[in-house]
Structures are given as structure tokens and as C-alpha cells.
Amino acid sequence: LESLPAVSSTLVNVAPVFLLILIGWLVARLGVLNEATGDALGEFVFKIAVPMLIFHTLADAHFQGASPFRLWGAYFAGVAVTWTAGHLVARHVFGRDAKIGVISGMSAAFANNVFIGLPLVGRSVGEDGLVALSILLAIHLPLMMIVGTILMERAAVVVGGGERRGLRAILMQVGSNLVRNPLVIALAAGLAFNLSGLTLTPVLSTVVTQLSSAAGPAALISIGMALTKYPVRGNIGLTSAIAALKLLLLPAAVYAMSRLLGLSPEWTAAMVLTSSVPTGINAWLIAHRFRSGQNIAASTISVTTAFGIISVSFWAWFLG
């Protein structure tokens, strides 16, 4: 009975996140809003609302000399452990080829930090958590996409033969995409504004705040609407194994490394909570780019979203 208040507090923070995802899925499934509307909402979230949230968070952040390297080390050590486990499970337990191994590892280790992680951390941890997550996002997408692309290039040569592209060509391609990415632009602008010592005028501050406030609910509804595109098809055994690694192993590994490296309670909570959320769409984008494992990546997104409330609720309760 003593734990009931803690459980109730956890549900107050976690349940709205997944209820908004469910609302998005229902309005798309029932035809209340069509696919084009869902795509437009996703564009608004990705290009305007979330960048404004990131800019606003970093522009007003007080870093107090905190180093980002322990935060990055804790999170990406967990990613490395989980990615390796997913790859080995696909290759040696389910007997799949190298390309499926890469997609399985990436699907297990690539959390939806933007569309689900940001709203969740904002509700559960607050401003310090958003600062920590923004610091993670500064290198998360570039690093994960570069590593995923390099590994898939190598796996494609192993599976199908042919000539492998050089590292320079891969970095040029990924870099070209990233410099136009609204999230990367917002991160750079927010840090630059913070370092400049300037402050927003009252009018601009109100506009930025209102757009930032829209990021959470709009992002969650849009991801719910997008889930109708990713039905669970075949490969149930492998998909279930990858989903278990994503929801259980990744947050556990990130928690262990956060404690080992001595992150603050707020930063530890932010890293663990964002690692416990469902798989992000970028794993599917890599699969689609190399035409391999699309159904596994898509199914993992749906399965982890369906069961993510359990993982997220447990870690939110565990972290207090």
C-alpha cells in the first residue's frame, strides 16, 4: 500500500503520453483524419514545434559547467550493448543474414527520443531532463545514422557482393542530410543563442513558448497516426526478441552506465526514460534505404509502442 502513491504519480506522468498516441492511432484508423493530415501534422512537429522546443530549452539552459561526455558515454554504451545483442540474436539465434542483423540491432537500440522521449522527459523530469536530452540529441541522430549506414554498406557487400562505398562518401551523404535537418539547426541555434548572452523579447518569448508547448501533444498524436502504416507482419519471433531488447535491455544498460559514470539523478532519469521508449522511425528509414528488413523494423515500431507503456511505467516508478 505504501507504494500506491508512487504508482499513481507514475501513471499521471506516463499514461497521458500513451493515451495521446492511442488517440492519434484511433483518429487515423477510424478515418476521422486522413493520411495526408497525419503527414502534415508530422511535418509541423518535425520542422517547427520540436525544433522550437529544443531551441527554447537550450537558449535558456544553465549548464553550470557540466560536461556532456559522461552523459554521452552512459547512453551510447547502453546503445552499443543493445545493438550488439540485437545483431547477434538475429544472426545466431534466428539465422538471418548480415543485413537483417544490422537492422535488428538498430531497431533494438534506436529510441524515439524526439517524438516520445521529449514529451515524456518534459513531464516526468522537467527542465533539467530536457536539457540533458537536448545534449544527447546534439549527437544522437548524426552518430546513429552514420554508424547504421556504414554497417549496412558493409553488410550489403557481404550479402550481395559488389563494391563498398568509401567512408568519405558515406559521411558526405549523411552530413549533407544533417545540415538541412531542422533538429540539428535548432540545436546549433539554441546553443549559439545561449552562449551569446542575449535574451528573447517578451513577444518572441511568448511565440516560442507557445510553439514549444504544442510540440508534445502534436508529436504524440502524429506518431499514433503514423503507426497505421506499420502493421505487424510475419517474423513474430525475431520481432518479439528485438522488442524485448529495446524495452528491457537498453534502459537497464543505460541505467547501469549512468550510475557507474556518476550522472546526476535528473540526468540519469532523463537518459533511462528516453531509452525505455519505443523504437524510432529511423531504423525503418535505414531498412527502406537498403531494401532489407523493412517489415522487421516496422513491426518492432508497432510492438514496442504497444508495450512501451509497461517499460516506461516501470522505469518511471523505479527512478521515482
Secondary structure as the mmCIF struct_conf table of DSSP 4:
data_model
#
loop_
_struct_conf.conf_type_id
_struct_conf.id
_struct_conf.beg_label_comp_id
_struct_conf.beg_label_asym_id
_struct_conf.beg_label_seq_id
_struct_conf.end_label_comp_id
_struct_conf.end_label_asym_id
_struct_conf.end_label_seq_id
TURN_TY1_P TURN_TY1_P1 GLU A 2 SER A 3
HELX_RH_AL_P HELX_RH_AL_P1 LEU A 4 ARG A 29
TURN_TY1_P TURN_TY1_P2 LEU A 30 GLY A 31
BEND BEND1 VAL A 32 LEU A 33
HELX_RH_AL_P HELX_RH_AL_P2 GLU A 35 PHE A 44
HELX_RH_PI_P HELX_RH_PI_P1 VAL A 45 ALA A 49
HELX_RH_AL_P HELX_RH_AL_P3 VAL A 50 ALA A 59
TURN_TY1_P TURN_TY1_P3 ASP A 60 ASP A 60
TURN_TY1_P TURN_TY1_P4 GLN A 64 GLY A 65
BEND BEND2 PRO A 68 PRO A 68
HELX_RH_AL_P HELX_RH_AL_P4 PHE A 69 LEU A 88
HELX_RH_PI_P HELX_RH_PI_P2 VAL A 89 VAL A 93
BEND BEND3 PHE A 94 PHE A 94
HELX_RH_AL_P HELX_RH_AL_P5 ALA A 98 ALA A 109
STRN STRN1 ALA A 111 ALA A 111
HELX_RH_PI_P HELX_RH_PI_P3 ASN A 113 GLY A 117
HELX_RH_AL_P HELX_RH_AL_P6 LEU A 118 SER A 124
TURN_TY1_P TURN_TY1_P5 VAL A 125 VAL A 125
HELX_RH_AL_P HELX_RH_AL_P7 GLU A 127 GLY A 160
BEND BEND4 GLY A 162 GLY A 162
HELX_LH_PP_P HELX_LH_PP_P1 GLU A 163 GLY A 166
HELX_RH_AL_P HELX_RH_AL_P8 LEU A 167 LEU A 178
TURN_TY1_P TURN_TY1_P6 VAL A 179 ARG A 180
HELX_RH_AL_P HELX_RH_AL_P9 PRO A 182 SER A 196
TURN_TY1_P TURN_TY1_P7 GLY A 197 GLY A 197
HELX_RH_AL_P HELX_RH_AL_P10 PRO A 202 ALA A 226
HELX_RH_3T_P HELX_RH_3T_P1 LEU A 227 LYS A 229
BEND BEND5 GLY A 234 GLY A 234
HELX_RH_AL_P HELX_RH_AL_P11 ILE A 236 ALA A 244
HELX_RH_PI_P HELX_RH_PI_P4 LEU A 245 LEU A 249
HELX_RH_AL_P HELX_RH_AL_P12 LEU A 250 LEU A 260
TURN_TY1_P TURN_TY1_P8 LEU A 261 GLY A 262
HELX_RH_AL_P HELX_RH_AL_P13 PRO A 265 SER A 275
TURN_TY1_P TURN_TY1_P9 SER A 276 SER A 276
BEND BEND6 VAL A 277 VAL A 277
HELX_LH_PP_P HELX_LH_PP_P2 PRO A 278 PRO A 278
STRN STRN2 THR A 279 THR A 279
HELX_LH_PP_P HELX_LH_PP_P3 GLY A 280 GLY A 280
TURN_TY1_P TURN_TY1_P10 ILE A 281 ILE A 281
HELX_RH_AL_P HELX_RH_AL_P14 ASN A 282 PHE A 290
TURN_TY1_P TURN_TY1_P11 ARG A 291 ARG A 291
BEND BEND7 SER A 292 GLY A 293
HELX_RH_AL_P HELX_RH_AL_P15 GLN A 294 LEU A 319
#
